[in-house]
Amino acid sequence: MPHFEVVIVGAGPAGSIAAHTLAKNNISCAILERRKSPGFPVCCGEAVSEASLKAAGIFHGSYVDKKIPGFRIFFPNGKYMTVNSPGCLINREKFDRYIFDLAAEKGAKPFLKHRVLSAKRNAGGFEVATDNSNFTCKYLVGADGPESLIDTLFFNNGRKLVDAVQYKLPKTAYKYDSNGYIDFYYDASSSRYMWVFEKSKEINAGGCVADKELLRRFIKKQFGVEESGHAGFCRGKIPAAGIKDKIFDNNVFLVGDAAGLVNPVTLAGIYSALLSGKICAYCIFGEVKLGKANSPGVYEKVINKQPFASPDLKYLASRCFDLPQEVLLFLGEYFDSNDYRHKDFTKFLRLALKYPAVLADIKPLFKLRKLLKSGADKMW
Ligand SMILES: Cc1cc2nc3c(=O)[nH]c(=O)nc-3n(C[C@H](O)[C@H](O)[C@H](O)COP(=O)(O)OP(=O)(O)OC[C@H]3O[C@@H](n4cnc5c(N)ncnc54)[C@H](O)[C@@H]3O)c2cc1C
């Protein structure tokens, strides 16, 4: 049975960046992936902030479809607020493949078409069985996405997943003026939000809904035409409850979506997947190469200090998706296409008299503004 220091389950961004970081530090690792090709089929809005790619140390032009100046949040009266925070729309398949190839180039051993079926502890560490072959290792990393088997086997944290569906619409048939931004919509059909991300050749139109009929209605509303003929449809799950209770135990790590590391407000998970994969690899490095026996054990603590694990986000997520209609209308009228830092005290008071319900929700609104101010780039 082949033995590796580390076995990583899943070749998404979290698993591949962990494998890359380990391999470039000469730590033997295997990356087990059930699919034929990493990143395919794509199920992602494909938006990522530039700062997060830089922080993860992998910014590279090859997978960038288009640069964007930030995002806009649309309210039910059609008005919006702008958040200027540079980023890009990527080609997710190329992106996942790029990190996976980087890891393999550095010496990580990839095993595609290897679905992990079980994993258990043995005297030296772990024994991992796939539908193809078996492996042993000292450290086990669960990078296996929102429905993580490694979580079920070793932690049983439970899941709170949001359904999401998305169409890729050809730009030849659908007209949309994004003015370069990506757009999020408060929409009554979703418990979170819907989105329209205009790429260079197609438009990713999606929503946090389970029923694709609701997305089709949203498309009709935004584009003025029925959805007919698309360049791809996907259905996926997003962990929406923030970081899970337990993400490390005696040399088993959960990273990325498997650890619930998605920003619970924006539901963006690429940044946290990259960062948690890297941090996990450095915790293993600390023990293997520097002889620091307590290094793996600090993983949970370090992750809990990252912006995407902040308790403020959990609080905000519990408040900002059920704001009363009146508050949403207030926000639309107040910002009226301005940046979120917009200040107009007279207008605020005038509108607060018109929409008094806003005063009851002032706390989460100010908290959101503060979070954006302290690091909009780290929200997605
Ligand atoms: C519709 C949708 C739109 C999204 N849009 C965005 C966005 O615009 N921006 C953003 O930042 N985030 C977005 N997200 C979230 C983002 O896609 C995830 O947070 C990110 O992919 C997490 O990376 P990961 O490596 O943790 O997991 P994943 O990318 O899910 O990778 C997990 C890998 O593990 C493999 N795997 C699973 N089980 C096994 C097994 N038993 N054996 C072997 N392999 C296994 C899977 O095949 C997969 O390749 C979106 C999610 C959805 C569903």
The ligand as a MOL file (V3000), in Angstrom:
LIG
                    3D

  0  0  0     0  0            999 V3000
M  V30 BEGIN CTAB
M  V30 COUNTS 53 58 0 0 0
M  V30 BEGIN ATOM
M  V30 1 C -23.2850 27.9580 -7.6400 0
M  V30 2 C -22.0860 28.3880 -6.8430 0
M  V30 3 C -21.4810 29.6060 -7.1060 0
M  V30 4 C -20.3470 30.0100 -6.3690 0
M  V30 5 N -19.7460 31.1920 -6.6970 0
M  V30 6 C -18.6310 31.5870 -6.0250 0
M  V30 7 C -17.9450 32.7830 -6.4050 0
M  V30 8 O -18.3070 33.4680 -7.3670 0
M  V30 9 N -16.8530 33.1450 -5.6760 0
M  V30 10 C -16.3990 32.4040 -4.6100 0
M  V30 11 O -15.4030 32.8090 -3.9660 0
M  V30 12 N -17.0300 31.2690 -4.2550 0
M  V30 13 C -18.1050 30.8220 -4.9430 0
M  V30 14 N -18.7230 29.6470 -4.6080 0
M  V30 15 C -18.1270 28.8330 -3.5270 0
M  V30 16 C -16.8540 28.1550 -4.0180 0
M  V30 17 O -17.1140 27.4730 -5.2330 0
M  V30 18 C -16.3440 27.1560 -2.9800 0
M  V30 19 O -16.2840 27.8190 -1.7300 0
M  V30 20 C -14.9670 26.6110 -3.3400 0
M  V30 21 O -15.0450 25.8140 -4.4910 0
M  V30 22 C -14.4300 25.7620 -2.1850 0
M  V30 23 O -13.2550 25.1100 -2.5780 0
M  V30 24 P -12.8700 23.6980 -1.9070 0
M  V30 25 O -11.5530 23.3260 -2.4800 0
M  V30 26 O -13.0000 23.7900 -0.4350 0
M  V30 27 O -14.0040 22.6860 -2.3680 0
M  V30 28 P -14.4420 22.2130 -3.8320 0
M  V30 29 O -14.1060 23.2220 -4.8370 0
M  V30 30 O -15.8590 21.7820 -3.6880 0
M  V30 31 O -13.5280 20.9390 -4.1120 0
M  V30 32 C -13.7580 19.7180 -3.4480 0
M  V30 33 C -13.1880 18.6120 -4.3100 0
M  V30 34 O -13.2630 17.3920 -3.5820 0
M  V30 35 C -13.6700 16.3630 -4.4780 0
M  V30 36 N -14.2780 15.2870 -3.6600 0
M  V30 37 C -15.4060 15.3380 -2.9220 0
M  V30 38 N -15.6270 14.1720 -2.2930 0
M  V30 39 C -14.6020 13.3460 -2.6420 0
M  V30 40 C -14.2620 12.0000 -2.3170 0
M  V30 41 N -15.0110 11.2480 -1.4970 0
M  V30 42 N -13.1350 11.4710 -2.8620 0
M  V30 43 C -12.3300 12.2000 -3.6960 0
M  V30 44 N -12.6250 13.4890 -4.0450 0
M  V30 45 C -13.7260 14.0440 -3.5130 0
M  V30 46 C -14.6620 17.0530 -5.4040 0
M  V30 47 O -14.8180 16.3460 -6.6070 0
M  V30 48 C -13.9880 18.4070 -5.5960 0
M  V30 49 O -13.1090 18.4100 -6.6890 0
M  V30 50 C -19.8400 29.2010 -5.3190 0
M  V30 51 C -20.4550 27.9630 -5.0570 0
M  V30 52 C -21.5590 27.5570 -5.8100 0
M  V30 53 C -22.1940 26.2250 -5.5170 0
M  V30 END ATOM
M  V30 BEGIN BOND
M  V30 1 1 1 2
M  V30 2 1 2 3
M  V30 3 2 2 52
M  V30 4 2 3 4
M  V30 5 1 4 5
M  V30 6 1 4 50
M  V30 7 2 5 6
M  V30 8 1 6 7
M  V30 9 1 6 13
M  V30 10 2 7 8
M  V30 11 1 7 9
M  V30 12 1 9 10
M  V30 13 2 10 11
M  V30 14 1 10 12
M  V30 15 2 12 13
M  V30 16 1 13 14
M  V30 17 1 14 15
M  V30 18 1 14 50
M  V30 19 1 15 16
M  V30 20 1 16 17
M  V30 21 1 16 18
M  V30 22 1 18 19
M  V30 23 1 18 20
M  V30 24 1 20 21
M  V30 25 1 20 22
M  V30 26 1 22 23
M  V30 27 1 23 24
M  V30 28 2 24 25
M  V30 29 1 24 26
M  V30 30 1 24 27
M  V30 31 1 27 28
M  V30 32 2 28 29
M  V30 33 1 28 30
M  V30 34 1 28 31
M  V30 35 1 31 32
M  V30 36 1 32 33
M  V30 37 1 33 34
M  V30 38 1 33 48
M  V30 39 1 34 35
M  V30 40 1 35 36
M  V30 41 1 35 46
M  V30 42 1 36 37
M  V30 43 1 36 45
M  V30 44 2 37 38
M  V30 45 1 38 39
M  V30 46 1 39 40
M  V30 47 2 39 45
M  V30 48 1 40 41
M  V30 49 2 40 42
M  V30 50 1 42 43
M  V30 51 2 43 44
M  V30 52 1 44 45
M  V30 53 1 46 47
M  V30 54 1 46 48
M  V30 55 1 48 49
M  V30 56 2 50 51
M  V30 57 1 51 52
M  V30 58 1 52 53
M  V30 END BOND
M  V30 END CTAB
M  END
